[in-house]
Amino acid sequence: MRNPPDRRAFLRTGGLAALAFGTALGAPGTPALGAAGASGRDAAGAGGGAGTAGRDTAGASGRGAAAGATGRAAAGAPRPADWRALAEGLEGSLVRPGDAAYDGARRLFNPAFDAVRPAGVAYCADPSDVAECVGFARRLGVPLAVRSGGHSYAGWSTGTGLVLDVSRMSTVRHASGRATVGAGARLVDVYDRLAAGGVSIPAGTCATVGVSGLALGGGIGVVSRRYGLTCDVMESVRVVTADGRLLTCDADRHPDLYWASRGGGGGNLGVAVSFEFRTHPAREVTVFFLHWPWSRAVRTLRAWQAWAPSAPDAMWSGMHLSRDGGTDVQVVGLYLGGRAGCERLLDRLADAAGPPSSSHVRRTSYRQAMLTMAGCGSLSVGQCHLGGSLPGQTRGGRLSRDRFSATSHMAYRPLSEAGARTLVAQVARAGEHTVLLDALGGAVARVRPDATAFPHRAALYSVQYYAHRAGAATWTRTARAAMRPHFGDHAYVNYVDAGLAGWRSAYYGPNAARLARVKAAYDPGRLFRLPQGI
Ligand SMILES: Cc1cc2nc3c(=O)[nH]c(=O)nc-3n(C[C@H](O)[C@H](O)[C@H](O)COP(=O)(O)OP(=O)(O)OC[C@H]3O[C@@H](n4cnc5c(N)ncnc54)[C@H](O)[C@@H]3O)c2cc1C
C-alpha cells in the first residue's frame, strides 16, 4: 500500500502515533539542520547573499571563468575544457557523468525521470555561481534546467544539458516579521527554523518540496485560508535573469517580474536565489483526522465542499478520497486555535455529513503540526528528508522518493450530486489513487485575481488526481476528463501536467497575456524554456 509522501500518508507513517501518544510533540532540542548539515558547507549568505541584497547587481554575470577559458563566445556543444572551466569558476560544485555522485545528483523526487542524463549538475553556492551557470548556458547554447526540491510533476527540473541546482542556498533567517529564505531550502527546514523563533510562513505540506518551485507557482498550504498562499506573503525575490543580472524584485523594483514570480510558475523567468517572506506567529494549533465509510463518500463530499471553503479562516481542511488497497474517505485539517473551537466547527460538518467512523483531534505545537502534516509525526527533522549526502539530503533521512502520476483541477463551483457521484465512481475504479481536495477561500480569496500571477482566487478548492503503479497515467487522465463537465478547465501550475490541453488558460486565465509580456521583457531570447513555457 503506497501513499503520497506527506499528510496523505499520515495514518500509515506514525503521524497518528504522535497525535495519539504525544511522541515528540513539540520536542525541544531537535537539531535544526542548516545548509551546512545538508551540504557539508555553511555558505555565508547562501541564498541570502546578504551583502548584495537590496540592490541590483548589474552585470553580476558570474565569475567570468567559464566561457572565457576556452575563448568561445558562440553557441555550440561545449567541449570538456568548457565544463572544466565552469567547474573551476564555481564556488559550489559541478557533478559530471562518471563522477561518483552523478547518479544521485541527476535524480528528481519522482523516479519516473531517472532515465534523463544531464551533461552536468551544478550545485550553486551563491548568486555568482548562478550567474556563472546562466552565462555558460547562454554563451554555449546548453539547455538549462533549474532545480530546487526536484518535485516537478513533469520532470522539468532536469534535462540533457546543465541542471542548475540551488539546494546549497538554503539559509533561513528571520527578524522583525520577515524571513529571508534561500532558494534551495526544503519546506521542513523552513518550518523548523522559523518555528524556533515562534514564527512561520504559509507553505505546502510535503517536507522535501523546495521553497522555490512552491512559491513561484503559488503555494497552497494548511494555513492559507488564514494567511494566504506562499506567494501572497512574498515581499521580495532576488532573481538572476537570462542576461546574468541579479535583480531584487518587489513592489517598487521590477514590479512586473515580482508580479510574475507570484504564481507564474518556476523555470520560466530567471533563477530565484532568495525570497523575503512576511511571517506570522506560530502558536499552538489543533490538528484533526476524520474518516467516514466509503458508502458515505458522496454525502460527505457534498457536505465538505459546502463547509470547508466558507469556514472561518482559522479552519483549514482537505478531503481525500482514495482507493489505495481499500477505499477511504478522510478529512484532514488544522485549526488555528484550541480543541473546543475546532470541535464546534467539526460538529457542523458532521451535522451535514453524518458522524465520522473515526475521529482524532489533538492540540499540538505549530512545528509538530507541520511535521505531522508532512507524514513525519514520529520522525526528527533530520529524518524528515531524503537520505544521502548531497545538498538537500541528510545522512539520516528516512523519506523515500515516490513514483507517481498526477494532474489537477481548480473547483470554482461546488459539485452537484451528479458531479460528486462521478468523482466517487472515478476513485472506485481499479488502481491505487487518491483525489485530494484542498480548501481555499478565506485570505486566498481576498486577493484580486490579477494582483499576482496566480489567478484562481475565486476557486473553492484545488483538486489533485494522484496515482501510483501501472495504469497511473491513464487513470489520472481519464478521471480528469470525466470531471471536466463538472469542474471545467482550470488547473494549478504547481501540479504541472505535460499532457494538459489548453494549459495556458487553465493555469493562468486572464493573467496569461501579462505573463507573456514579462517573459518577453526579461528573457527575450527564451533561455528559460519549458514545454509549457509562458
Ligand atoms: C508529495 C508532494 C506534495 C506536494 N504538496 C504541495 C502542497 O501542499 N502545496 C502546493 O502548493 N504544492 C504542493 N506540491 C507541488 C509543488 O509545489 C510543486 O511540485 C513545486 O513545483 C515543487 O517545487 P520544487 O522546488 O520541489 O521542484 P523543482 O522540480 O525543483 O522545481 C519545480 C519547477 O520550478 C523551477 N524552479 C526550481 N527552482 C527554481 C528557482 N530557484 N528559480 C526559478 N525556477 C525554479 C523548476 O525548473 C521547475 O520547473 C507537492 C508536490 C509533491 C510531489
The ligand as an SDF file (V2000), in Angstrom:
LIG
                    3D

 53 58  0  0  0  0  0  0  0  0999 V2000
    4.4500   14.9710   -2.4810 C   0  0  0  0  0  0  0  0  0  0  0  0
    4.1320   16.3630   -2.9450 C   0  0  0  0  0  0  0  0  0  0  0  0
    3.4000   17.2010   -2.1340 C   0  0  0  0  0  0  0  0  0  0  0  0
    3.0990   18.4980   -2.5530 C   0  0  0  0  0  0  0  0  0  0  0  0
    2.3650   19.3190   -1.7350 N   0  0  0  0  0  0  0  0  0  0  0  0
    2.0650   20.5680   -2.1470 C   0  0  0  0  0  0  0  0  0  0  0  0
    1.3180   21.4530   -1.3160 C   0  0  0  0  0  0  0  0  0  0  0  0
    0.9480   21.1210   -0.1910 O   0  0  0  0  0  0  0  0  0  0  0  0
    1.0250   22.6770   -1.7980 N   0  0  0  0  0  0  0  0  0  0  0  0
    1.4100   23.0990   -3.0350 C   0  0  0  0  0  0  0  0  0  0  0  0
    1.0890   24.2290   -3.4150 O   0  0  0  0  0  0  0  0  0  0  0  0
    2.1420   22.3010   -3.8270 N   0  0  0  0  0  0  0  0  0  0  0  0
    2.4720   21.0590   -3.4220 C   0  0  0  0  0  0  0  0  0  0  0  0
    3.1950   20.2430   -4.2410 N   0  0  0  0  0  0  0  0  0  0  0  0
    3.5670   20.7110   -5.5760 C   0  0  0  0  0  0  0  0  0  0  0  0
    4.8430   21.5400   -5.5300 C   0  0  0  0  0  0  0  0  0  0  0  0
    4.5290   22.8310   -5.0760 O   0  0  0  0  0  0  0  0  0  0  0  0
    5.4470   21.6400   -6.9420 C   0  0  0  0  0  0  0  0  0  0  0  0
    5.7300   20.3540   -7.4220 O   0  0  0  0  0  0  0  0  0  0  0  0
    6.6830   22.5130   -6.9240 C   0  0  0  0  0  0  0  0  0  0  0  0
    6.9240   22.9590   -8.2340 O   0  0  0  0  0  0  0  0  0  0  0  0
    7.8940   21.7570   -6.4130 C   0  0  0  0  0  0  0  0  0  0  0  0
    8.9680   22.6190   -6.2190 O   0  0  0  0  0  0  0  0  0  0  0  0
   10.4400   22.0240   -6.1030 P   0  0  0  0  0  0  0  0  0  0  0  0
   11.3450   23.1810   -5.9420 O   0  0  0  0  0  0  0  0  0  0  0  0
   10.4720   20.9420   -5.1190 O   0  0  0  0  0  0  0  0  0  0  0  0
   10.6010   21.3120   -7.5220 O   0  0  0  0  0  0  0  0  0  0  0  0
   11.5940   21.5210   -8.7420 P   0  0  0  0  0  0  0  0  0  0  0  0
   11.3270   20.3540   -9.6140 O   0  0  0  0  0  0  0  0  0  0  0  0
   12.9720   21.7640   -8.3100 O   0  0  0  0  0  0  0  0  0  0  0  0
   11.0590   22.8350   -9.4110 O   0  0  0  0  0  0  0  0  0  0  0  0
    9.7390   22.9750   -9.9090 C   0  0  0  0  0  0  0  0  0  0  0  0
    9.7650   23.9830  -11.0690 C   0  0  0  0  0  0  0  0  0  0  0  0
   10.3140   25.2170  -10.6010 O   0  0  0  0  0  0  0  0  0  0  0  0
   11.5320   25.5200  -11.2770 C   0  0  0  0  0  0  0  0  0  0  0  0
   12.4970   26.0240  -10.2880 N   0  0  0  0  0  0  0  0  0  0  0  0
   13.0520   25.3390   -9.2550 C   0  0  0  0  0  0  0  0  0  0  0  0
   13.8820   26.1430   -8.5590 N   0  0  0  0  0  0  0  0  0  0  0  0
   13.8390   27.3480   -9.1580 C   0  0  0  0  0  0  0  0  0  0  0  0
   14.4870   28.5840   -8.8870 C   0  0  0  0  0  0  0  0  0  0  0  0
   15.3260   28.7260   -7.8710 N   0  0  0  0  0  0  0  0  0  0  0  0
   14.2110   29.6380   -9.7070 N   0  0  0  0  0  0  0  0  0  0  0  0
   13.3650   29.5080  -10.7590 C   0  0  0  0  0  0  0  0  0  0  0  0
   12.7430   28.3510  -11.0630 N   0  0  0  0  0  0  0  0  0  0  0  0
   12.9650   27.2820  -10.2560 C   0  0  0  0  0  0  0  0  0  0  0  0
   11.9770   24.2360  -11.9420 C   0  0  0  0  0  0  0  0  0  0  0  0
   12.7240   24.4860  -13.1190 O   0  0  0  0  0  0  0  0  0  0  0  0
   10.6620   23.5210  -12.2190 C   0  0  0  0  0  0  0  0  0  0  0  0
   10.0980   23.9580  -13.4450 O   0  0  0  0  0  0  0  0  0  0  0  0
    3.5360   18.9490   -3.8230 C   0  0  0  0  0  0  0  0  0  0  0  0
    4.3080   18.1170   -4.6160 C   0  0  0  0  0  0  0  0  0  0  0  0
    4.6110   16.8260   -4.1990 C   0  0  0  0  0  0  0  0  0  0  0  0
    5.4230   15.9330   -5.0820 C   0  0  0  0  0  0  0  0  0  0  0  0
  1  2  1  0
  2  3  1  0
  2 52  2  0
  3  4  2  0
  4  5  1  0
  4 50  1  0
  5  6  2  0
  6  7  1  0
  6 13  1  0
  7  8  2  0
  7  9  1  0
  9 10  1  0
 10 11  2  0
 10 12  1  0
 12 13  2  0
 13 14  1  0
 14 15  1  0
 14 50  1  0
 15 16  1  0
 16 17  1  0
 16 18  1  0
 18 19  1  0
 18 20  1  0
 20 21  1  0
 20 22  1  0
 22 23  1  0
 23 24  1  0
 24 25  2  0
 24 26  1  0
 24 27  1  0
 27 28  1  0
 28 29  2  0
 28 30  1  0
 28 31  1  0
 31 32  1  0
 32 33  1  0
 33 34  1  0
 33 48  1  0
 34 35  1  0
 35 36  1  0
 35 46  1  0
 36 37  1  0
 36 45  1  0
 37 38  2  0
 38 39  1  0
 39 40  1  0
 39 45  2  0
 40 41  1  0
 40 42  2  0
 42 43  1  0
 43 44  2  0
 44 45  1  0
 46 47  1  0
 46 48  1  0
 48 49  1  0
 50 51  2  0
 51 52  1  0
 52 53  1  0
M  END
$$$$
